[in-house]
Amino acid sequence: MPTFHANTPNPAPDKPNVVFVVYDGIVLLDLVGPLHVFSRACEDNTNDLAYNIHIASVKGGAVQTNTIVQVGSVPLAQLCDPARGLRVDTLVIVGGDGANVAITDERLVEQVASLSIRSRRTCSVCCGAFVLAAAGLLDGRRAVTHWEDCDLLAKRFPDIDVEVDPIFIKDGSIWTSAGITAGTDMALAVVREDLGPGPALRLARSLVTPMIRSAGQSQFSADLARQTRDANGEFADLHDWLRKNMARSISVNDMAGYCAMSARSFSRRYGATVGVPPAKSLERMRVDAARNLLVESDRSMKAIATTCGFRDREVMRRAFHRHLHTSPSSYQAQFRKS
């Protein structure tokens, strides 16, 4: 069985140390996504790698993932020993189904708590939040995990303010992220905080990501929900056309005409396939486009409303209240800050 090793062979004493904590049953992508970001991050205008990387587990040695690939690791006890002089900058707890067993391992929980105290920041990917919770590191804090596990996290650890929507949350020195790819978004945000936007953007381009998603992005994708309901892609071309023409005034008749159907037949067919009426689906697409611009751009509210096809700011405000139960200005203030 192949084994993957990623510990920096000769860590530079002047560089921050990023420690990934693993255990049997981790999701490999929960590890390698953030690992790639930290392993390839460089200061502006240099090729000098910015971080030392360490992968650690309770016993050390090979750790089983959810794939055929094993991950090599050093014993956590080595890193927990202050006499060894390793100063941990960023501690990352990897997620996976094995977290259910990991939180019952007293040594792991104690070592994570000990390392977190000595770390500048502590992060979790997906179900790694359960390990942080078991260590008492999330009490009284906002936190997120994969949407399928948010209810369980809140039930097991009632002192945590669990939020279902964000892809990641920063609460003080503690960062938690949603499932799988959200760990990469969180890692890019950490690099941006440490090194600035340039290095983070270069990494995003190397990963061929369409954008650096902020904490304000939702782990629920309305586009993915539409694609899931419309599994045969009957309205995929229509949705592409709507995204490209969002600034226009588009009626149900316009959508029906694009699909070469009568308005009545189109509305019935679309609702049965996608699960929502066409006008409501278009409005949600506009809200999603606007929320991205509110967080990622410096455009005015009026410009954003126009770009996304709302007649004016008030129409956009009412749409936000219908779909997100908040106003555009409140959404922008909350997620730009986070």
MARKOLVO-767926 format. One line per 10 residues: their letters; for each residue x, y, z of N, C-alpha, C. Coordinates in steps of 0.1 Angstrom, whole numbers. Layout:
N
a> X:Y:Z:X:Y:Z:X:Y:Z; ...
% end
This chain:
338
mptfhantpn> 8:-12:0:0:0:0:9:12:0; 7:22:-9:15:34:-10:14:43:3; 25:49:7:25:57:18:30:71:14; 23:81:19:27:95:15:33:102:27; 45:108:24:52:116:35:53:130:31; 52:139:40:52:154:37:59:162:47; 66:156:57:73:164:67:85:171:61; 87:183:64:98:191:58:111:184:63; 120:180:54:132:172:59:141:180:68; 144:192:65:153:200:73:146:214:76
papdkpnvvf> 137:214:86:129:226:88:138:238:91; 135:249:85:143:262:88:138:268:101; 147:271:110:143:276:123:136:289:123; 138:297:112:132:310:111:118:310:104; 113:298:100:100:298:93:90:292:103; 77:296:101:66:291:109:63:277:106; 60:269:117:57:255:115:42:252:115; 38:245:104:24:241:103:24:226:106; 16:222:116:15:209:120:1:203:117; 0:193:109:-12:186:106:-14:174:115
vvydgivlld> -25:173:122:-27:161:131:-37:152:124; -32:139:122:-40:129:115:-42:117:124; -51:109:120:-55:96:127:-61:87:117; -63:74:120:-68:65:110:-83:69:107; -85:69:94:-99:72:89:-100:86:84; -89:94:83:-90:107:78:-95:107:63; -101:118:58:-103:120:44:-91:125:38; -85:119:28:-73:123:22:-73:137:17; -84:141:10:-86:154:5:-86:165:16; -91:161:28:-91:171:39:-77:174:43
lvgplhvfsr> -67:165:40:-53:168:43:-46:174:31; -47:168:19:-38:172:9:-42:186:3; -55:190:4:-59:203:-1:-51:214:7; -54:215:20:-46:225:28:-31:223:28; -27:210:27:-13:207:27:-6:213:15; -13:212:3:-7:218:-9:-5:233:-7; -15:239:-2:-15:254:0:-3:258:8; -2:252:20:9:256:29:23:251:24; 23:240:17:36:235:12:41:243:0; 33:250:-7:37:257:-19:37:273:-17
acedntndla> 33:277:-5:32:292:-3:46:298:-2; 47:309:-9:60:316:-9:57:331:-7; 67:338:-1:66:352:0:66:359:-14; 61:371:-14:60:378:-27:74:379:-34; 73:377:-47:85:378:-55:97:369:-51; 94:358:-45:105:348:-41:100:334:-44; 109:325:-45:106:311:-46:109:304:-33; 111:311:-22:114:306:-9:102:301:-2; 101:288:1:88:283:7:87:290:21; 74:293:24:72:301:36:70:293:49
ynihiasvkg> 67:280:48:63:273:60:71:260:61; 74:255:73:78:241:75:66:233:77; 65:221:72:54:212:73:57:200:81; 47:196:90:49:184:98:35:177:98; 36:164:97:23:156:99:26:147:111; 16:147:120:18:140:133:6:132:136; 8:121:143:-3:113:149:1:108:163; -8:102:170:-5:98:184:7:88:184; 7:78:176:17:68:176:28:70:166; 26:79:156:35:81:145:34:69:135
gavqtntivq> 42:69:124:41:59:114:30:61:105; 27:50:97:17:51:87:3:52:93; -5:61:87:-19:63:91:-28:60:79; -39:53:82:-48:49:71:-57:60:68; -59:63:55:-69:73:50:-81:66:45; -90:74:39:-102:68:33:-99:63:19; -87:63:15:-83:57:2:-72:46:4; -66:42:-8:-56:32:-6:-43:38:-2; -42:51:-1:-29:58:3:-29:60:18; -17:56:24:-15:58:38:-6:71:39
vgsvplaqlc> -6:77:51:1:89:53:11:87:64; 24:90:61:34:89:71:34:100:81; 37:97:94:36:108:104:47:106:115; 49:116:122:58:115:134:49:115:147; 54:110:158:46:109:170:43:123:175; 31:125:179:27:138:185:35:142:197; 39:132:205:46:135:217:59:142:214; 65:140:203:77:147:199:75:162:198; 63:165:192:60:179:190:55:186:203; 49:178:212:44:183:225:55:186:235
dparglrvdt> 67:181:233:78:182:242:84:196:240; 82:205:249:88:219:248:104:218:247; 110:208:252:124:207:252:130:205:238; 121:200:229:126:198:215:126:212:208; 120:222:214:121:235:208:113:238:196; 103:229:192:95:232:180:84:242:184; 84:253:178:74:263:180:63:262:169; 51:258:174:40:256:164:33:269:161; 33:272:148:26:284:144:11:281:141; 9:271:133:-5:268:129:-7:253:130
lvivggdgan> -17:250:138:-21:236:141:-34:233:133; -33:222:125:-45:219:117:-49:204:120; -62:203:124:-67:190:127:-75:185:115; -71:174:109:-77:169:97:-90:162:100; -100:162:91:-113:155:93:-114:142:87; -125:135:89:-128:122:84:-137:114:93; -142:103:88:-151:94:96:-143:89:109; -130:89:108:-122:84:120:-123:93:132; -129:105:130:-130:115:141:-138:109:152; -148:101:149:-157:95:159:-149:87:169
vaitderlve> -139:80:164:-130:72:173:-120:81:179; -114:90:171:-104:99:176:-107:107:188; -120:111:189:-123:119:201:-124:111:214; -124:98:212:-123:89:224:-109:86:229; -99:90:221:-85:88:224:-80:99:233; -79:96:246:-75:107:255:-62:113:252; -52:105:247:-39:110:244:-40:120:233; -47:117:223:-49:126:211:-55:139:216; -66:138:223:-73:150:227:-64:159:236; -57:152:245:-49:160:254:-37:167:247
qvaslsirsr> -31:159:237:-20:165:230:-24:176:220; -36:175:215:-42:186:206:-44:198:215; -50:196:227:-52:208:236:-39:214:240; -29:206:243:-15:211:247:-9:219:236; -9:213:223:-3:220:212:-11:233:208; -24:233:210:-32:245:207:-28:256:216; -25:254:228:-21:264:237:-8:271:233; 1:263:227:14:268:222:13:273:208; 2:272:201:1:276:187:-5:290:186; -1:297:175:-6:310:172:-20:309:167
rtcsvccgaf> -23:298:160:-37:296:155:-39:281:155; -52:277:156:-56:263:156:-67:262:146; -66:252:137:-76:251:126:-82:237:126; -94:235:120:-99:222:118:-105:221:104; -104:210:98:-110:207:85:-121:197:87; -134:201:82:-145:192:83:-147:187:97; -147:173:99:-150:167:112:-139:168:122; -128:174:117:-117:177:127:-122:187:138; -134:194:135:-140:202:146:-144:194:158; -147:181:156:-151:173:167:-139:171:177
vlaaaglldg> -127:170:171:-116:168:180:-113:181:188; -114:193:181:-113:205:188:-123:207:199; -135:202:196:-146:203:206:-143:194:218; -139:182:215:-135:173:226:-124:178:235; -115:186:229:-105:193:237:-109:205:244; -122:209:242:-127:221:249:-123:234:242; -118:233:230:-113:245:223:-123:253:216; -135:248:215:-146:255:208:-157:260:217; -156:258:230:-166:262:239:-167:277:239; -180:282:237:-183:296:236:-179:303:223
rravthwedc> -175:295:213:-171:300:201:-181:297:189; -180:304:179:-187:301:166:-179:290:159; -185:281:153:-178:270:146:-186:264:135; -180:258:126:-187:251:115:-180:238:112; -187:228:106:-182:216:101:-190:212:89; -188:201:83:-196:196:71:-210:197:75; -218:202:66:-233:205:69:-240:193:74; -236:181:69:-242:168:74:-240:166:88; -229:172:94:-226:169:108:-228:180:118; -233:192:113:-235:203:121:-245:200:133
dllakrfpdi> -256:194:130:-266:191:140:-259:182:151; -251:172:147:-245:163:156:-235:170:165; -227:179:159:-217:187:166:-224:196:177; -235:202:173:-243:210:182:-249:202:194; -254:190:190:-260:182:200:-250:176:210; -238:172:206:-228:166:214:-221:177:223; -220:189:217:-212:200:224:-221:212:224; -231:213:233:-240:224:233:-234:238:236; -222:238:241:-216:251:244:-210:258:232; -211:251:220:-206:257:208:-217:263:200
dvevdpifik> -214:275:194:-224:282:186:-221:277:171; -228:266:168:-226:259:155:-234:266:144; -227:270:133:-233:276:122:-233:267:110; -243:266:102:-244:256:92:-239:261:78; -240:274:76:-239:280:63:-224:282:58; -216:289:66:-203:294:61:-193:282:57; -184:285:48:-175:275:44:-163:275:54; -161:286:61:-151:285:72:-154:297:81; -150:296:94:-152:306:104:-139:308:111; -136:321:113:-125:325:122:-131:331:134
dgsiwtsagi> -128:325:146:-132:331:159:-120:332:168; -114:344:168:-102:346:175:-91:338:169; -84:330:176:-73:322:171:-77:309:165; -90:306:166:-96:293:162:-103:294:148; -99:286:139:-105:285:126:-111:272:124; -124:271:119:-130:258:116:-136:259:102; -136:248:94:-140:249:81:-150:238:78; -158:239:67:-168:230:64:-161:218:57; -169:210:49:-164:198:44:-154:199:32; -145:190:31:-136:187:20:-129:199:14
tagtdmalav> -134:204:3:-127:215:-4:-126:228:5; -135:230:14:-135:242:22:-122:243:30; -116:232:33:-103:233:40:-92:240:32; -93:239:18:-84:246:10:-87:261:10; -100:264:10:-104:278:11:-98:285:24; -100:277:35:-95:282:48:-80:284:47; -72:274:42:-58:275:41:-54:287:32; -61:290:21:-58:302:13:-60:315:21; -70:315:29:-73:326:38:-62:329:48; -57:318:54:-46:319:63:-34:324:57
vredlgpgpa> -30:319:45:-19:324:37:-21:339:34; -33:343:30:-35:357:27:-33:365:40; -37:360:51:-35:368:64:-20:369:67; -13:358:65:1:358:68:10:365:58; 8:363:45:17:367:35:11:378:26; -2:381:26:-8:391:18:-16:384:6; -23:392:-1:-32:387:-12:-24:381:-24; -12:387:-27:-4:382:-39:-1:367:-38; 6:362:-28:9:348:-27:-4:339:-26; -15:344:-20:-27:336:-20:-33:335:-33
lrlarslvtp> -33:346:-41:-39:346:-55:-30:337:-64; -17:337:-62:-9:328:-71:-12:313:-68; -14:310:-55:-17:296:-52:-31:293:-57; -40:302:-56:-54:299:-62:-53:297:-77; -45:304:-84:-43:302:-98:-37:288:-101; -27:285:-93:-21:272:-95:-30:260:-92; -40:262:-84:-50:252:-81:-62:253:-91; -61:262:-100:-72:265:-110:-85:267:-103; -85:274:-92:-98:278:-86:-103:290:-92; -117:291:-94:-122:303:-101:-121:316:-93
mirsagqsqf> -120:314:-80:-119:326:-71:-114:321:-57; -109:331:-49:-106:328:-35:-119:330:-28; -125:319:-23:-138:321:-16:-135:326:-2; -143:336:2:-142:341:16:-150:334:26; -149:337:39:-157:331:49:-172:333:46; -175:344:39:-189:347:36:-196:338:26; -188:329:19:-194:320:10:-201:309:17; -212:304:11:-220:293:17:-215:279:12; -215:270:22:-212:256:18:-224:249:10; -235:256:10:-246:252:2:-246:259:-11
sadlarqtrd> -245:252:-22:-245:257:-35:-258:256:-42; -264:268:-45:-277:267:-52:-275:262:-66; -264:265:-72:-261:259:-85:-260:244:-85; -253:239:-75:-252:224:-73:-266:218:-71; -274:225:-63:-288:220:-60:-296:219:-73; -295:229:-81:-302:229:-94:-297:218:-103; -284:216:-103:-278:205:-112:-282:192:-106; -283:190:-93:-287:177:-87:-301:174:-91; -310:184:-90:-324:181:-93:-326:179:-108; -318:187:-116:-319:185:-131:-308:176:-136
angefadlhd> -308:164:-131:-297:155:-133:-294:152:-148; -304:153:-156:-302:150:-170:-298:163:-178; -297:174:-171:-292:187:-177:-302:193:-187; -315:190:-184:-325:196:-193:-325:211:-194; -322:217:-183:-322:232:-182:-308:238:-180; -298:230:-183:-284:234:-180:-280:246:-189; -284:245:-202:-281:256:-212:-289:269:-207; -301:267:-203:-309:279:-198:-301:286:-186; -297:278:-177:-290:283:-165:-277:291:-169; -270:285:-179:-258:292:-184:-262:305:-190
wlrknmarsi> -272:305:-198:-277:317:-205:-281:328:-194; -288:324:-184:-293:333:-173:-281:339:-166; -270:331:-163:-259:337:-157:-252:347:-165; -251:345:-179:-244:354:-188:-253:367:-190; -266:366:-188:-274:377:-191:-281:383:-179; -275:381:-167:-282:384:-155:-286:399:-153; -278:408:-159:-281:422:-158:-293:426:-165; -298:418:-175:-310:421:-183:-322:418:-174; -333:425:-179:-346:422:-174:-351:409:-181; -353:398:-173:-357:385:-179:-370:381:-173
svndmagyca> -380:378:-182:-393:373:-177:-394:358:-179; -404:352:-173:-407:338:-175:-409:335:-190; -415:344:-197:-418:343:-211:-404:342:-219; -395:351:-214:-381:350:-221:-375:337:-219; -376:331:-207:-370:318:-204:-377:307:-212; -390:308:-213:-397:298:-221:-393:299:-235; -392:311:-240:-388:313:-254:-374:307:-257; -365:309:-248:-352:303:-249:-352:288:-250; -362:282:-243:-363:268:-243:-373:263:-254; -378:272:-262:-387:269:-273:-399:261:-267
msarsfsrry> -405:267:-256:-417:261:-250:-427:272:-247; -439:269:-246:-449:279:-241:-446:282:-227; -450:294:-222:-448:298:-209:-454:288:-199; -466:284:-202:-473:275:-192:-466:261:-191; -462:256:-203:-456:243:-203:-442:244:-196; -435:255:-200:-422:257:-194:-422:258:-178; -431:266:-173:-432:268:-159:-435:255:-152; -445:247:-158:-448:234:-152:-436:224:-152; -430:224:-164:-418:214:-165:-407:218:-156; -404:231:-156:-392:236:-148:-395:234:-133
gatvgvppak> -407:237:-128:-409:235:-114:-409:220:-110; -414:211:-119:-413:197:-116:-399:192:-116; -390:198:-124:-377:193:-126:-367:199:-115; -367:212:-114:-358:219:-105:-363:220:-91; -376:220:-89:-381:220:-76:-386:234:-71; -384:244:-79:-388:258:-76:-393:264:-88; -402:274:-88:-406:281:-100:-395:288:-106; -395:290:-120:-384:297:-127:-381:310:-122; -391:319:-118:-388:332:-114:-380:332:-101; -384:323:-92:-377:322:-79:-363:317:-80
slermrvdaa> -361:308:-90:-348:302:-92:-339:313:-98; -344:322:-107:-336:333:-112:-333:343:-101; -342:346:-93:-340:355:-82:-329:350:-72; -329:337:-70:-318:331:-61:-305:332:-68; -304:330:-81:-292:331:-88:-286:346:-87; -295:355:-87:-291:369:-86:-287:372:-72; -293:367:-62:-289:369:-48:-275:363:-46; -273:351:-51:-260:344:-49:-249:353:-56; -252:358:-68:-242:366:-75:-239:379:-67; -249:385:-61:-248:397:-54:-240:395:-41
rnllvesdrs> -243:384:-34:-236:381:-21:-221:379:-24; -217:373:-35:-203:372:-39:-196:386:-41; -203:395:-48:-198:408:-51:-197:416:-38; -207:415:-29:-207:422:-17:-194:419:-8; -190:407:-9:-178:403:-1:-165:405:-8; -165:403:-21:-153:402:-29:-149:415:-36; -159:424:-38:-156:436:-46:-158:449:-38; -154:460:-43:-156:473:-37:-167:481:-44; -175:474:-52:-186:481:-59:-196:487:-50; -203:497:-54:-214:503:-46:-226:493:-46
mkaiattcgf> -235:495:-36:-247:487:-36:-255:489:-49; -256:501:-54:-263:504:-66:-257:496:-78; -244:497:-79:-237:490:-90:-240:475:-89; -239:469:-77:-241:455:-75:-255:451:-79; -265:459:-75:-279:456:-78:-281:456:-93; -275:466:-100:-276:467:-114:-270:455:-121; -258:452:-117:-250:441:-123:-258:428:-122; -264:426:-111:-271:413:-108:-285:413:-113; -290:423:-119:-303:423:-125:-315:428:-116; -311:433:-105:-322:439:-96:-325:453:-101
rdrevmrraf> -337:457:-101:-341:470:-107:-335:482:-99; -334:480:-85:-327:490:-77:-323:483:-64; -317:491:-55:-312:486:-42:-324:480:-34; -336:486:-34:-347:482:-26:-351:468:-31; -352:466:-44:-356:452:-49:-346:442:-44; -333:445:-45:-322:436:-40:-324:434:-25; -327:444:-17:-329:442:-3:-340:433:0; -351:434:-6:-363:425:-4:-359:411:-8; -352:409:-19:-348:396:-23:-339:389:-13; -329:397:-7:-320:392:3:-328:387:15
hrhlhtspss> -338:395:19:-346:391:31:-354:378:28; -359:377:16:-367:365:13:-358:352:13; -346:353:8:-337:341:7:-327:339:18; -322:350:24:-312:349:34:-316:355:48; -328:361:48:-333:367:61:-323:377:67; -317:385:58:-309:396:62:-308:406:51; -302:418:53:-301:428:43:-287:427:36; -286:432:24:-273:432:18:-262:439:26; -266:450:32:-256:458:40:-251:450:53; -261:443:59:-258:435:71:-249:423:67
yqaqfrks> -253:416:55:-245:405:50:-231:409:48; -229:421:41:-216:426:38:-208:429:50; -214:435:60:-207:439:72:-203:426:80; -211:416:80:-208:404:88:-196:396:81; -197:394:68:-188:385:62:-175:391:57; -175:404:54:-163:411:52:-154:411:64; -161:413:76:-153:413:88:-148:399:91; -156:389:89:-152:375:92:-142:370:82
% end
